[in-house]
Structure formats: C-alpha cells, structure tokens
C-alpha cells in the first residue's frame, strides 16, 4: 500500500471512530480533524527541499485554527433555532468558509491566507491573494449532481434559500433510507417537510449543518493534488476542465462515512453525523 493510501486510511479511521457526545468533545473532533487532515496533506504536498517535520507542524497549527473556526461556525448555526432567524445562517456560512479555506490551504502546504473560497450550493467562488489578486468561479460536480437530484422531485423555496444562502427545498413527505423524517440533506441541498418550514427552525439548522459536514473532509482533495498536476501536464484538456470544475472528492468520503454510520444503528443518536447535527442545532430530528 502506498504512503498516500495509508494516510488516507488513517484519516478515514480517525473520522469514522471519533464519536463526540457533547459540545466539548465535538470541538476537539473538529479541531483535531482539521489539524490531522492538514498536517498529512501538507507533508504529501511538501517541496523536495523542505523538512517534513517543520511542514507537518505548520500544517497542524493552521489546520487546528481552521478546525476551530469550523466548530464556531456550527455553534453559530445553532442560533437559527434559538433566535428564530434564518439569517444567522449567513454569518455561520462565512465563518465556516473561512475555516474550510484555512484547512485547505494548510493541506496544500500554503500559508493559511493564500486563497479563500465561498460556496453556495455547487457554486464555488475563489479569491486568490498569492502574487496578484485573482477571482475564479468553479462548479463542484458531485455537489451539482446532488442539487439536480434534489430538485427533480422537490419544490425549491426561494425565500428560505435567499435568507440562508443554502439550496432549500420542501416536500409534503420526506424520507431517508425509506424512513419518514422531518428533513434531510443531500450533499449541498436541504429538503424540509413543508408543513414545518415556517415553524421548526431547528430542523433547518440541523439539515444545513449536514452540508457543513460535507465540507469537513475538504482536505482530502489535497492528497491527490500532485496526481492532478501530472494529469494537467499530460492532458491539456484536463487542465482546462480544472479551470471550470473543483473536483469535490471529499463528497464521496462523506457519503461513505455517513452510510457506514447507518449500518446496524437503532436510532439517530447512534449515528455520529446525526448526533453532531443534534448537538449544534439543539434539537432531535429522528
């Protein structure tokens, strides 16, 4: 097994087996996940003349900072239900984007401020500060597919989407794995039981948090950066595709981990991702 595969398995096992039961443990989880993912990614992407130890600890520090901001963004999201204002989602979303950007930069062995990105659904907006100011727009393919699937049989809610910065849909009946639920998230989109849309704000916060969890593993993309650059050199058309698309490999990891968490579980509290969403949104969904 190659070193990259071993490191990938390490992060996978770490993510799948660290079960936070309260806010303190969840804070350590988010900080630890950002630190570990960034430090591993930074070593994979280190320059030949750099010492791995120095690179590792730089990535660890920056990743921990990013993980802390991600934790605080999830905390802020909980105010949606507490204050009954969907607009708190925007503050949480900006803070989350900053945290994920810092983790991404650290995993790519860059200074944490080099590039910032902000997502709305499958749309990724990048602001690069290295050398000269650059703005780029990219599409996240896996997130795009998730939104298309969601839109195919649910009603798009423009007002709630505008107020939250997320793609919000409704349906008269919502189910997950054949079980009726009050809401669900599919990648970067959210579906809510229509009868609860204007009353149960905690449900919206809970499901939006799942879209944050989708981004928690963003650092995984850095593990393949050198391979993608080689592909760009060999295939010019692939280079042009990367200018338009941001390959969100991390989405597949999140879906896989969530699926594993559902196996043999008796309630939502046994699923780490549902438990985390419950804790931060201050509600119990299923």
Secondary structure, 3 states (H helix, E strand, C coil): CCHHHHHHHHHHHHHHHCCCCCHHHHHHHHHHHHHHHHHHHHHHCCCCCCCHHHHHHHHHHHHHHHHHHHHHHHHHHCHHHHHCCCCHHHHHHHHHHHHHHHHHHHHCCCCCCCEEEEEECCEEEEEECCCCCEEEEEECHHHHHHHHHHHHCCEECHHHHHHHCCEEEEECCEEECCEEECEEEECCEEEEEHHHCCCCHHHHHHHHHHHHHHHCCHHHHHHHHHHHHHHHHHCHHHHHHHHHECCCHHHHHHHHHHHHHHCCCCCHHHCHHHHHHHHHHCCCCC
